[in-house]
Amino acid sequence: MHRLPRMVFLGLFAIPLMLAGCGGGTAEKPAARTEKTVTPEQLLQGQWHGQMVLDEEIEKQLPPAQVEKLKAMTMGMEFQPDGKLILAGIKDDGKPYESQAAWKVLEVKDDQITIQSVETSGKATDAVLMFESDDSFLMPLKTEVANLGAMRFERLR
């Protein structure tokens, strides 16, 4: 029953769309969110993996060994619903680390969420998270001297 209309739909619309998506070009960035279906806290909850992305101009100015060290930096973050944040990764000296903090959302503007993390020592740090999609965001890394680039985070779960 209704088999012919489904076959016509698949043949005329669905299959060409699928084939168009199978091209060999470069991968595009995920589309930005168009509707807000969850709260910022819900969007952040879960495990994220971050990899350093250096600013092209800064990369040209640094020695190759330092660029390699910076690009090797990774960070894992787990935002838990109870306000707990677990940070883990590898520093630029190659040593692993893990720490815990509390987190809260300070501000939401378009696809940017500003959070504050408070370490067990009491040190508070604000961070701007620039969402590319619900499963990807950039966290800019700036120092007193330069804008190094960002950590790009992808959702693990």
C-alpha positions as CSV (number, residue, x, y, z in Angstrom):
1,M,0.0,0.0,0.0
2,H,1.4,3.5,-0.9
3,R,4.6,1.8,-2.2
4,L,4.7,3.7,-5.5
5,P,4.7,7.2,-4.0
6,R,7.5,6.1,-1.6
7,M,9.6,4.8,-4.4
8,V,9.0,8.0,-6.5
9,F,10.0,10.1,-3.4
10,L,13.2,8.0,-3.0
11,G,14.1,8.1,-6.6
12,L,13.4,11.8,-7.2
13,F,14.4,13.4,-4.0
14,A,16.1,11.3,-1.3
15,I,18.7,9.5,-3.4
16,P,20.0,12.6,-5.2
17,L,20.3,14.4,-1.9
18,M,22.2,11.5,-0.3
19,L,24.5,11.3,-3.3
20,A,25.2,15.1,-3.2
21,G,26.3,14.6,0.4
22,C,28.8,11.9,-0.6
23,G,31.1,14.3,-2.5
24,G,34.8,14.2,-2.0
25,G,35.3,17.8,-0.9
26,T,36.6,19.0,2.4
27,A,34.5,18.6,5.5
28,E,32.4,21.6,6.4
29,K,31.9,23.0,9.9
30,P,28.8,21.8,11.6
31,A,25.8,24.1,11.1
32,A,25.1,26.6,13.9
33,R,22.1,26.0,16.1
34,T,19.0,27.7,14.7
35,E,16.7,27.0,17.7
36,K,17.3,26.8,21.4
37,T,15.8,23.5,22.4
38,V,17.7,23.0,25.7
39,T,19.1,25.2,28.4
40,P,22.8,26.2,28.3
41,E,23.4,23.9,31.3
42,Q,21.8,21.0,29.5
43,L,23.8,21.8,26.3
44,L,27.1,21.6,28.3
45,Q,26.4,18.5,30.3
46,G,28.4,15.5,29.2
47,Q,32.0,14.6,28.2
48,W,34.0,16.8,25.8
49,H,37.4,16.3,24.3
50,G,39.5,19.3,23.3
51,Q,42.5,19.7,21.0
52,M,44.6,22.8,20.5
53,V,44.0,24.9,17.4
54,L,46.7,27.5,17.0
55,D,46.2,30.9,15.4
56,E,48.0,30.9,12.0
57,E,49.9,34.1,12.6
58,I,51.1,33.0,16.0
59,E,52.1,29.6,14.6
60,K,54.4,31.3,12.1
61,Q,56.1,33.2,14.8
62,L,56.9,30.2,17.1
63,P,59.7,27.7,16.8
64,P,58.5,24.4,15.4
65,A,59.2,22.5,18.6
66,Q,57.0,24.8,20.6
67,V,54.2,24.6,17.9
68,E,54.4,20.8,18.2
69,K,54.2,20.9,22.0
70,L,51.2,23.2,21.8
71,K,49.4,21.1,19.2
72,A,49.9,18.1,21.4
73,M,47.9,19.6,24.3
74,T,44.6,18.0,24.9
75,M,41.9,18.6,27.5
76,G,38.9,16.6,28.6
77,M,36.0,18.2,30.4
78,E,33.0,16.6,31.9
79,F,30.2,18.9,32.9
80,Q,28.0,17.2,35.4
81,P,24.4,18.2,36.2
82,D,25.1,18.8,39.8
83,G,27.5,21.7,39.0
84,K,30.7,19.6,39.2
85,L,33.3,19.9,36.5
86,I,36.1,17.4,35.9
87,L,39.1,18.5,33.9
88,A,41.8,16.1,32.6
89,G,44.4,16.3,29.9
90,I,48.0,16.6,28.9
91,K,49.9,19.8,29.5
92,D,52.4,21.3,27.0
93,D,55.2,19.6,29.0
94,G,53.6,16.2,28.2
95,K,52.5,15.5,31.8
96,P,48.9,14.4,32.5
97,Y,46.7,16.3,34.9
98,E,43.2,16.0,36.4
99,S,41.3,18.4,38.6
100,Q,37.8,19.1,39.8
101,A,35.9,22.3,40.0
102,A,32.4,23.7,40.3
103,W,30.9,25.4,37.3
104,K,28.0,27.7,36.5
105,V,26.7,29.7,33.5
106,L,27.3,33.4,33.8
107,E,26.0,34.7,30.5
108,V,24.5,33.5,27.3
109,K,24.6,35.5,24.1
110,D,23.7,34.0,20.8
111,D,26.0,30.9,20.4
112,Q,28.4,32.0,23.2
113,I,28.1,30.7,26.7
114,T,30.3,32.3,29.4
115,I,30.9,30.0,32.3
116,Q,32.8,30.3,35.6
117,S,34.7,27.4,37.1
118,V,35.8,27.5,40.7
119,E,38.7,25.2,41.7
120,T,38.8,23.5,45.1
121,S,41.5,26.1,46.0
122,G,38.9,28.8,45.5
123,K,40.4,30.2,42.2
124,A,37.7,31.3,39.9
125,T,38.2,31.4,36.1
126,D,35.7,32.7,33.5
127,A,35.7,31.1,30.0
128,V,33.9,31.9,26.8
129,L,32.6,28.9,24.9
130,M,31.8,29.7,21.3
131,F,29.4,27.0,20.0
132,E,29.8,25.8,16.4
133,S,27.0,23.3,16.8
134,D,25.4,21.4,19.8
135,D,28.4,19.0,19.6
136,S,31.3,21.4,19.1
137,F,32.6,24.6,20.6
138,L,35.8,26.7,20.7
139,M,37.3,28.1,23.8
140,P,39.7,30.9,22.9
141,L,43.1,30.9,24.7
142,K,44.5,34.3,25.3
143,T,47.6,35.3,27.3
144,E,48.9,38.7,28.3
145,V,51.2,38.5,25.3
146,A,49.1,37.0,22.5
147,N,46.0,35.3,21.3
148,L,47.3,31.7,20.9
149,G,44.2,30.3,19.3
150,A,41.6,28.0,20.9
151,M,40.8,24.6,22.1
152,R,38.2,22.9,19.9
153,F,36.0,20.6,21.9
154,E,33.9,17.8,20.4
155,R,31.2,16.1,22.4
156,L,32.0,12.5,23.4
157,R,28.7,11.7,25.1
